């Protein structure tokens, strides 16, 4: 259940970033039920890719860039998150999923939107119950 909650939260955050940030987009129709039908599977796949990239690559980059994180008082973590989004876009392009991030600045804006959206959705859903 926790995995599905995480996947839903990430998918909502990615969809919000694609909607708000020019330069982050899913290919396909842009209106109506055709848009939902054609973009739902790519959205889930990109959410999974982002989760894998964030789980395995981000900790390594964070450790390697720890001095920059300290010097910038944590702001360099935004750059790392943008790099994770760029890597996700590159992998999605190689896998022909239909997700595109056009550059660093859209990735940086997308990283901020994804972070804020995730905080909001997590606060609405509430803490996960652990047994």
TORGUDO-882645 format. One line per 4 residues: number of its first residue (from 1); their letters; for each residue x, y, z of N, C-alpha, C, O. Coordinates in nm, 3 decimals. Each point is the difference from the previous one (the first is absolute). Last residue first. Layout:
NUM> a> X Y Z X Y Z X Y Z X Y Z; ...
***
This chain:
131> xxxx> 0.224 -0.068 1.085 -0.048 -0.099 0.097 0.111 -0.088 0.045 -0.021 -0.089 0.081; -0.087 0.609 -0.306 0.094 -0.113 0.005 -0.049 -0.094 0.110 -0.035 0.043 0.110; -0.168 0.375 -0.443 -0.016 -0.077 0.123 0.092 -0.122 -0.005 -0.005 -0.080 -0.094; 0.064 0.581 -0.139 -0.035 -0.140 -0.027 -0.002 -0.076 0.132 0.083 0.020 0.088
127> xxxx> -0.200 0.511 -0.132 0.109 -0.095 0.023 -0.046 -0.143 -0.027 -0.113 -0.037 0.029; -0.136 0.418 -0.304 0.028 -0.025 0.140 0.113 -0.100 0.016 0.045 -0.060 -0.098; -0.282 0.295 -0.290 -0.018 -0.143 0.021 0.020 -0.035 0.148 -0.069 -0.086 0.054; 0.150 0.528 -0.184 -0.142 -0.030 -0.020 -0.028 -0.148 0.030 -0.098 -0.033 0.067
123> xxxx> 0.544 0.185 -0.059 -0.073 0.057 0.114 -0.150 -0.025 -0.011 -0.067 -0.015 0.102; 0.348 -0.124 -0.456 0.029 -0.079 0.120 -0.075 0.054 0.122 -0.046 -0.077 0.084; 0.020 0.321 -0.485 -0.075 -0.125 -0.012 0.023 -0.088 0.123 -0.094 -0.061 0.051; 0.342 0.463 -0.074 -0.144 0.027 0.012 -0.080 -0.129 -0.003 -0.087 -0.021 0.085
119> xxxx> 0.555 -0.005 -0.156 -0.030 0.042 0.138 -0.150 0.019 0.019 -0.056 -0.045 0.100; 0.201 -0.043 -0.535 0.013 -0.119 0.083 -0.030 0.033 0.146 -0.069 -0.076 0.067; 0.087 0.431 -0.370 -0.120 -0.082 -0.022 0.004 -0.125 0.086 -0.102 -0.039 0.056; 0.484 0.315 -0.054 -0.112 0.066 0.067 -0.128 -0.083 -0.014 -0.074 -0.015 0.097
115> xxxx> 0.457 -0.144 -0.325 0.021 0.000 0.145 -0.118 0.059 0.074 -0.050 -0.059 0.096; 0.050 0.076 -0.567 -0.017 -0.138 0.047 0.017 -0.008 0.151 -0.077 -0.069 0.067; 0.161 0.484 -0.274 -0.143 -0.033 -0.006 -0.025 -0.142 0.053 -0.095 -0.022 0.075; 0.544 0.159 -0.114 -0.068 0.078 0.105 -0.148 -0.035 0.004 -0.056 -0.023 0.107
111> xxxx> 0.307 -0.166 -0.451 0.043 -0.057 0.129 -0.068 0.072 0.116 -0.043 -0.064 0.096; -0.021 0.233 -0.532 -0.073 -0.124 0.022 0.035 -0.066 0.132 -0.087 -0.055 0.067; 0.330 0.434 -0.203 -0.137 0.037 0.035 -0.085 -0.122 0.028 -0.081 0.000 0.093; 0.511 -0.083 -0.246 0.007 0.063 0.132 -0.140 0.042 0.047 -0.037 -0.025 0.115
107> xxxx> 0.079 -0.145 -0.551 0.021 -0.106 0.098 0.006 0.056 0.142 -0.054 -0.061 0.093; 0.026 0.363 -0.458 -0.127 -0.070 0.022 0.013 -0.113 0.103 -0.092 -0.024 0.078; 0.494 0.240 -0.181 -0.093 0.089 0.070 -0.140 -0.059 0.014 -0.059 0.011 0.107; 0.405 -0.255 -0.349 0.026 0.013 0.143 -0.105 0.085 0.071 -0.051 -0.040 0.105
103> xxxx> -0.112 -0.198 -0.557 0.125 0.062 0.043 0.009 0.014 0.150 -0.087 -0.046 0.074; -0.277 -0.178 -0.337 0.078 0.067 -0.105 0.131 0.063 0.046 0.083 0.034 -0.084; -0.408 -0.476 0.189 0.043 0.116 0.078 0.102 0.072 -0.087 0.104 -0.057 -0.034; -0.509 -0.347 -0.050 0.112 0.082 -0.042 0.022 0.114 0.098 -0.094 0.069 0.041
99> xxxx> -0.176 -0.578 -0.176 0.018 0.102 0.103 0.126 0.078 -0.035 0.102 -0.059 -0.036; -0.281 -0.358 -0.174 -0.076 0.119 -0.037 0.002 0.107 0.106 -0.098 0.073 0.017; 0.315 -0.535 -0.083 -0.121 0.009 0.082 -0.084 0.122 -0.035 -0.121 -0.002 0.018; 0.568 -0.241 -0.169 -0.110 0.044 -0.087 -0.134 0.003 0.075 -0.100 -0.054 -0.046
95> xxxx> 0.567 -0.031 0.203 -0.098 -0.109 0.005 -0.125 0.031 -0.082 -0.094 -0.078 -0.003; 0.440 0.399 0.040 0.067 -0.121 -0.051 -0.095 -0.119 -0.003 0.011 -0.087 -0.086; -0.165 0.491 0.277 0.020 0.018 -0.144 0.063 -0.125 -0.061 -0.041 -0.043 -0.108; -0.006 0.058 0.571 -0.132 -0.015 -0.062 0.010 0.017 -0.151 -0.071 -0.068 -0.075
91> xxxx> 0.459 0.148 0.328 -0.034 -0.143 -0.001 -0.135 -0.025 -0.066 -0.015 -0.097 -0.075; 0.146 0.545 0.130 0.090 -0.067 -0.095 -0.032 -0.149 -0.009 -0.005 -0.056 -0.109; -0.226 0.313 0.430 -0.042 0.035 -0.136 0.085 -0.068 -0.105 -0.052 -0.046 -0.102; 0.181 -0.005 0.550 -0.126 -0.071 -0.023 -0.052 0.029 -0.140 -0.047 -0.091 -0.069
87> xxxx> 0.421 0.329 0.210 0.036 -0.140 -0.024 -0.125 -0.083 -0.026 0.002 -0.089 -0.085; -0.069 0.536 0.209 0.062 -0.007 -0.134 0.038 -0.144 -0.035 -0.021 -0.043 -0.113; -0.138 0.119 0.544 -0.109 0.016 -0.096 0.053 -0.004 -0.143 -0.063 -0.059 -0.088; 0.375 0.052 0.435 -0.076 -0.125 0.003 -0.116 0.004 -0.099 -0.031 -0.100 -0.065
83> xxxx> 0.286 0.491 0.129 0.078 -0.100 -0.073 -0.072 -0.135 -0.003 0.006 -0.071 -0.101; -0.192 0.412 0.361 -0.015 0.032 -0.142 0.076 -0.100 -0.086 -0.048 -0.041 -0.105; 0.101 0.006 0.566 -0.135 -0.042 -0.038 -0.027 0.031 -0.148 -0.063 -0.080 -0.069; 0.467 0.234 0.248 0.002 -0.146 -0.007 -0.137 -0.053 -0.042 -0.009 -0.091 -0.082
79> xxxx> 0.044 0.548 0.162 0.074 -0.033 -0.123 0.005 -0.152 -0.017 -0.014 -0.050 -0.112; -0.168 0.210 0.508 -0.091 0.030 -0.112 0.066 -0.034 -0.133 -0.066 -0.051 -0.091; 0.322 0.022 0.482 -0.089 -0.115 -0.013 -0.105 0.022 -0.110 -0.046 -0.095 -0.062; 0.347 0.436 0.206 0.053 -0.085 -0.106 -0.083 -0.127 -0.017 0.006 -0.064 -0.105
75> xxxx> -0.087 0.379 0.458 -0.060 0.037 -0.129 0.052 -0.085 -0.116 -0.069 -0.015 -0.101; 0.214 0.008 0.582 -0.101 -0.095 -0.048 -0.061 0.032 -0.135 -0.070 -0.084 -0.056; 0.421 0.348 0.265 -0.104 -0.017 0.102 -0.117 -0.085 -0.051 -0.116 0.026 0.032; 0.549 0.072 -0.249 -0.119 0.069 -0.049 -0.119 -0.012 0.096 -0.112 0.038 -0.034
71> xxxx> 0.531 -0.248 0.137 0.033 0.139 -0.034 -0.123 0.078 -0.043 -0.013 0.118 0.034; -0.032 -0.586 0.053 0.029 0.076 0.122 0.024 0.147 -0.031 -0.054 0.088 0.068; -0.004 -0.380 -0.429 -0.126 0.008 0.075 0.021 0.083 0.127 -0.085 0.083 0.034; 0.461 -0.185 -0.291 -0.082 0.102 -0.066 -0.134 0.019 0.072 -0.051 0.112 0.011
67> xxxx> 0.342 -0.458 0.142 0.056 0.133 0.027 -0.081 0.114 -0.064 -0.017 0.106 0.060; -0.120 -0.562 -0.151 -0.027 0.047 0.136 0.064 0.135 0.033 -0.065 0.083 0.064; 0.040 -0.396 -0.470 -0.010 0.146 -0.004 -0.025 0.061 0.137 -0.041 0.116 0.010; 0.080 -0.592 -0.077 0.113 0.058 -0.074 0.000 0.153 0.001 0.106 0.062 -0.005
63> xxxx> -0.470 -0.297 0.202 0.123 -0.023 0.077 0.119 0.065 -0.069 0.083 0.064 0.065; -0.492 -0.050 -0.291 -0.008 0.081 0.121 0.127 -0.016 0.085 0.052 0.098 0.052; -0.109 -0.366 -0.439 0.029 0.140 -0.034 -0.001 0.090 0.124 0.080 0.092 0.010; -0.204 -0.540 0.051 0.140 0.006 -0.039 0.040 0.144 -0.033 0.104 0.048 0.044
59> xxxx> -0.560 -0.139 0.053 0.086 -0.008 0.119 0.149 0.009 -0.033 0.077 0.060 0.075; -0.391 -0.058 -0.444 0.000 0.121 0.082 0.085 -0.012 0.127 0.073 0.094 0.032; -0.155 -0.469 -0.335 0.099 0.096 -0.048 0.010 0.121 0.094 0.111 0.047 0.027; -0.425 -0.412 0.065 0.134 -0.053 -0.019 0.106 0.105 -0.036 0.113 -0.008 0.048
55> xxxx> -0.591 0.103 0.040 0.043 -0.095 0.103 0.146 -0.040 -0.013 0.068 -0.021 0.100; -0.285 0.307 -0.419 0.012 0.069 0.128 0.052 -0.093 0.109 0.071 0.043 0.091; -0.164 -0.225 -0.516 0.113 0.093 -0.011 0.023 0.071 0.134 0.114 0.015 0.043; -0.488 -0.294 -0.073 0.122 -0.079 -0.005 0.123 0.090 -0.004 0.098 -0.023 0.070
51> xxxx> -0.521 0.232 -0.088 0.021 -0.065 0.129 0.129 -0.081 0.005 0.073 0.005 0.099; -0.212 0.187 -0.507 0.045 0.104 0.093 0.027 -0.058 0.138 0.096 0.038 0.067; -0.283 -0.325 -0.386 0.138 0.033 -0.037 0.055 0.105 0.096 0.113 -0.013 0.048; -0.566 -0.097 -0.001 0.086 -0.111 0.043 0.147 0.029 -0.030 0.087 -0.027 0.083
47> xxxx> -0.403 0.334 -0.239 0.004 0.004 0.147 0.089 -0.111 0.055 0.077 0.022 0.093; -0.163 -0.019 -0.551 0.095 0.106 0.033 0.009 0.015 0.152 0.108 0.028 0.053; -0.427 -0.331 -0.213 0.135 -0.048 -0.030 0.106 0.104 0.036 0.104 -0.035 0.056; -0.559 0.155 -0.013 0.036 -0.101 0.101 0.142 -0.051 -0.024 0.077 -0.016 0.095
43> xxxx> -0.251 0.312 -0.413 0.013 0.069 0.128 0.042 -0.097 0.110 0.087 0.033 0.081; -0.190 -0.206 -0.513 0.129 0.069 0.005 0.023 0.073 0.132 0.113 0.002 0.051; -0.538 -0.206 -0.102 0.108 -0.098 0.010 0.138 0.066 -0.004 0.085 -0.035 0.082; -0.461 0.321 -0.144 -0.001 -0.062 0.132 0.113 -0.101 0.018 0.071 0.005 0.101
39> xxxx> -0.202 0.260 -0.506 0.111 0.046 0.084 0.005 -0.068 0.137 0.096 0.023 0.075; -0.436 -0.102 -0.424 0.130 -0.017 -0.064 0.117 0.035 0.092 0.111 -0.049 -0.021; -0.572 0.094 0.164 0.023 -0.139 -0.041 0.141 -0.020 -0.055 0.062 -0.103 0.027; -0.204 0.541 0.087 0.012 -0.083 0.120 0.034 -0.144 -0.038 0.088 -0.061 0.060
35> xxxx> -0.177 0.362 -0.410 0.123 0.037 0.069 0.023 -0.090 0.121 0.111 -0.050 0.021; -0.512 0.009 -0.256 0.110 -0.057 -0.078 0.134 0.032 0.066 0.091 -0.083 -0.001; -0.495 0.271 0.167 0.026 -0.136 0.048 0.112 -0.067 -0.077 0.068 -0.089 0.053; -0.057 0.625 -0.057 -0.103 -0.101 0.005 0.043 -0.136 0.051 0.108 -0.018 0.057
31> xxxx> 0.264 0.352 -0.266 -0.131 0.028 0.057 -0.083 -0.126 0.006 0.023 -0.096 -0.074; 0.424 0.141 -0.126 0.008 0.093 0.112 -0.135 0.034 0.062 -0.009 0.092 0.081; 0.295 -0.525 -0.367 -0.108 0.098 0.000 0.006 0.089 0.124 0.054 -0.039 0.103; 0.414 -0.169 -0.206 -0.135 -0.052 -0.024 -0.103 0.111 0.003 0.035 0.118 0.000
27> xxxx> 0.465 -0.175 0.267 -0.047 0.011 -0.138 -0.139 -0.061 -0.011 -0.038 -0.087 0.078; 0.261 0.339 0.353 -0.028 -0.134 -0.049 -0.053 0.017 -0.142 -0.081 0.088 -0.025; 0.413 0.265 0.323 -0.126 -0.039 -0.066 -0.003 -0.149 -0.032 0.103 -0.067 -0.015; 0.177 0.543 0.197 -0.022 -0.136 0.051 -0.134 -0.044 -0.059 -0.104 0.063 0.024
23> xxxx> 0.240 0.357 -0.133 0.127 -0.069 -0.017 -0.001 -0.139 0.061 0.094 -0.077 -0.018; -0.390 0.467 0.204 0.024 -0.010 -0.143 0.139 -0.061 -0.019 0.099 0.056 0.047; -0.427 -0.114 0.385 0.132 0.042 -0.049 0.008 -0.022 -0.150 -0.015 -0.112 -0.050; -0.385 -0.005 0.310 0.040 0.136 0.036 0.127 0.049 -0.069 0.012 0.120 -0.027
19> xxxx> -0.205 -0.568 -0.038 -0.106 0.096 -0.025 0.049 0.144 0.021 -0.038 0.090 -0.076; 0.318 -0.457 0.178 -0.019 0.005 -0.146 -0.106 0.103 -0.037 0.009 0.061 -0.106; 0.064 -0.141 0.564 0.118 0.065 -0.059 -0.015 0.011 -0.151 0.034 0.104 -0.058; -0.367 -0.339 0.288 -0.006 0.142 0.034 0.117 0.076 -0.062 -0.017 0.109 -0.055
15> xxxx> 0.011 -0.575 0.016 -0.105 0.057 -0.084 -0.013 0.150 0.026 -0.020 0.078 -0.094; 0.316 -0.318 0.368 0.051 0.009 -0.138 -0.103 0.062 -0.093 0.035 0.083 -0.084; -0.168 -0.166 0.529 0.103 0.104 -0.002 0.057 0.017 -0.142 0.020 0.113 -0.044; -0.326 -0.463 0.120 -0.069 0.130 0.011 0.101 0.114 -0.009 -0.025 0.100 -0.067
11> xxxx> 0.200 -0.533 0.079 -0.070 0.023 -0.126 -0.074 0.134 0.002 0.002 0.073 -0.100; 0.208 -0.219 0.496 0.100 0.037 -0.100 -0.067 0.031 -0.134 0.039 0.095 -0.068; -0.315 -0.255 0.413 0.054 0.131 0.036 0.099 0.049 -0.105 -0.004 0.116 -0.041; -0.163 -0.555 -0.002 -0.105 0.099 -0.027 0.050 0.142 0.028 -0.025 0.091 -0.078
7> xxxx> 0.309 -0.447 0.193 -0.013 0.009 -0.145 -0.104 0.104 -0.039 0.022 0.079 -0.093; 0.032 -0.178 0.552 0.117 0.071 -0.052 -0.012 0.020 -0.151 0.029 0.109 -0.051; -0.358 -0.368 0.253 -0.012 0.139 0.045 0.115 0.084 -0.053 -0.020 0.111 -0.048; 0.036 -0.572 -0.026 -0.103 0.063 -0.083 -0.022 0.146 0.037 -0.023 0.084 -0.087
3> xxx> 0.320 -0.339 0.352 0.055 0.018 -0.134 -0.101 0.069 -0.092 0.037 0.090 -0.075; -0.175 -0.219 0.506 0.090 0.115 0.008 0.060 0.031 -0.137 0.014 0.117 -0.037; -0.278 -0.501 0.093 -0.082 0.119 0.000 0.087 0.126 0.000 -0.032 0.100 -0.064
***
